[in-house]
Structures are given as C-alpha cells and as structure tokens.
Amino acid sequence: MRYLTAGETHGPQLTAIIEGVPSNLPLLPDSINVQLARRQKGYGRGLRMQIEKDTANLVGGVRHGMTTGAPIALVVENKDWTHWTKVMGVEPVDEDNEGRRRIHRPRPGHADLNGGLKYNQRDLRNILERSSARETTARVACGAVARQLLAQFGIKTACHVVRIGDVVAERPQMTIDELNEVTEASQVRVADKEAEAKMIAAIDAAKAEGNTLGGVVEVVIEGVPVGLGSHVQWDRKLDGRIAQAVVSINAFKGVEFGLGFEAGSLKGSEVHDPIMHEEERGFYRASNRAGGFEGGMTTGEPIVVRGVMKPIATLYKPLPSVDIDTKEPFTAQVERSDTCAVPAAGVIMENVVAWEVACAFLEKFGGDSIEEIRANLENYKKQVEQY
C-alpha cells in the first residue's frame, strides 16, 4: 500500500489517496472518525481543537461499506477555512496586500526558514501551512484504514504515554484491551493514575509560564505473525521502516524498540530473549526485550516501540529570531499552538506504526481481496506450525 496527502493547515481541506487496499474490506467513515477524534483529545491542546471536529468523507474506492480494490480517496474539511478564504485562496493577491498575512519572521524550531530558503519563498506562510502538524490528520485517517485491515486478522494496537516533561509513568501490567480502556479514559492517555495527576500539573505550570512540554509515547501491537519484514536488504527491515515513519511525525526526535537505549548499559545476557518451544504454542521467546523484532523481522511477540516528542516549538514567550526582510533581530511570530500535544502524538504514532505493519502484512500475505489474503495467511500458519 501507499498513500499521498495534500492540503494546508488553513486551507479548505486535507486530501489523501490510498492505493493498494484489497477489496472486500469493511470500511465506513465512522471507523476513521474514531481515530480522528482520538487525535484531537488530550490535556494541553490549543484552541483549534475546539474549532475543528474532524470527520472523514470517503469519496472513492468504497461502495456500500466495502472497499472495491480501487484507490481510496478521502477528504477531511478544515472548519476554520471560513476565516482564511482570502489569505489562503487560489486567486492571485498583490504581495503588498495585507490580506495575504505574509510571514517574514521565521520561528525557531519550525520548518519556516529552512523551507523558505529551499523553495525560495519570501512568504513563510507557504512553508508553515504545509509543514504544520495539521497534516497528520490525513496520516491518521490513512492509519485508520490500515487498522481496519489488521483487525480483520486479529491484530490489535494500543498507545500510552510513558513520560511528559520530568514525570514518568509506571509501566502498565495489563492486557492490550485493558490498556486501551484505561488510556481512553485518561486526560493524558496514561495508565498510571498517580502519574496522570502530576502530568496535568506539569502542563498547567508550563502553560502559566508560556512554555511547552514534550514526552515519550509507547505503541504496542499484538497478534502480529512471525516473519513480517526481511533481513535480506536494509530497506526491507520492518523495524527500520517503523523507525523512519515515527521520526517523520512532526516534533519526533528519537525512537527505540523493546529495551531500546537501555540495552547499551546492560550485558548481553540481560538483553537477548531466550528461545522456547512447547507442543501447543510452538516457538516463542521467554521475554520480549527486543520489542518484537530480530533481524528486521517480527518474532511473533508484541511489537513495542517508543517515540520521543520534543516540546512544541511555538512558544507564547518566543525565542529570538531574525527578520528575513530586514535581517534584524526580532522575537519570533506566534501562531496558535498547544502547550503539550504528547497524548495526541501517541495516537498519531499508533496509526503511523499500524500503517507500516499493515504494509508489511500485505507484502507477506498479499492478495487482491481479503479472502485471498486470509487463505494465504492460513497456509503460512500451517507452515509455521509444522516447522
């Protein structure tokens, strides 16, 4: 599968085209809208979340609740567009016209200056409108389609917040269904009640001082068969593809699997997972320190991947910057923003990772219809059982 997205943060809509989805996959807007609503939740979000109530409109590739095998086209309207029709309109506007709301003061930590230099844009709005995290709405919608596909084969996903600022949550000891239930009820998508209260207090304190907070989120995927991905070429290693996808999310600066960076301080005997075998269960690992991957392939154990999100770069007490017109120092321009988007970032990461797993799943068991894929999977399961 593959997808492309288009649209700007204050444009009329976000658009996505998804190619390679098999036929006969049950798909309705509601299954996508659930994920879009999750993305908009979380303590510390900004005013825009009160304006936008994202819903997806399927305009191609789905008929009577089932995919047809044709490319899927979906759009998510920007409700705030009514206030930006002149600023973001297609028709030409004089460069000196105040209605353009031209931006010439780049914000530290954003794509503004780099993008302006690369694309030779003197109005930095042309950069920030596309580089905005608003684009992840379309990516979550695509991930929701991937989740629907995975669910057909008993593969479940979850995400939870591990850290916000200097507050670290206790690692949950629960099933993936319990994890989803607990985190959906949490304002900061955390499974540790004591940590939740401290995280909320930390967000309030950061907001009061005009600052922002980052953190760490963890995604867990269960029910993944052994052997997704491959060791034979570097770009076919599924953990590598997931890592690239995670750090492509706005403000994500690092990724780890299983023990992750902690493995660097341990001995080999404390890091690797012993291989076991039982007649009923077949081969399995006694632990899952590898986070579900060895040699770029899934082991059959749950995928456990964490991503670190830096604090949002838009500050209400801006850092120094330089005006691209005058070359004089200035305080950076303020755009509407969040204090902490870590809980929402977890939802984005969950859907982005689900997309990569679904792509690898189709590469392994590919077919043009759900029925063909199911038959291929069942044959593979028999092969693994007989090994």
ABEGO torsion letter per residue (X at the ends): XBBBBBEBAABABBBBBBBGBBBGBBBBAAAAAAAAAAAABEBGBBAAAAABBBBBBBABGBBGGBBAGBBBBBBBBBAAAAAAAAAABABBBBAABAAAGBBABBBBGBAAAAAAAAAGBABAAAAAAAABAAAAAAAAAAAAAAAAAAAAAGBBBBBBBABBEABBBBBBBBBAAAAAAAAAABAAGBABAAAAAAAAAAAAAAAAAGBBBBEBBBBBBBGBBBGBEBAABAAABAAAAAAAAAAABBGBABBBBEAEAAAAABBAAAABBBBBBBAAAEBBBABAAAGGBBGGBBAGBBBBBBBBBBBBABBABBBBBBBAAAGBBBBBBBBBBBABAAAAAAAAAAAAAAAAAAAAAAAAABBABAAAAAAAAAAAAAAAAAX
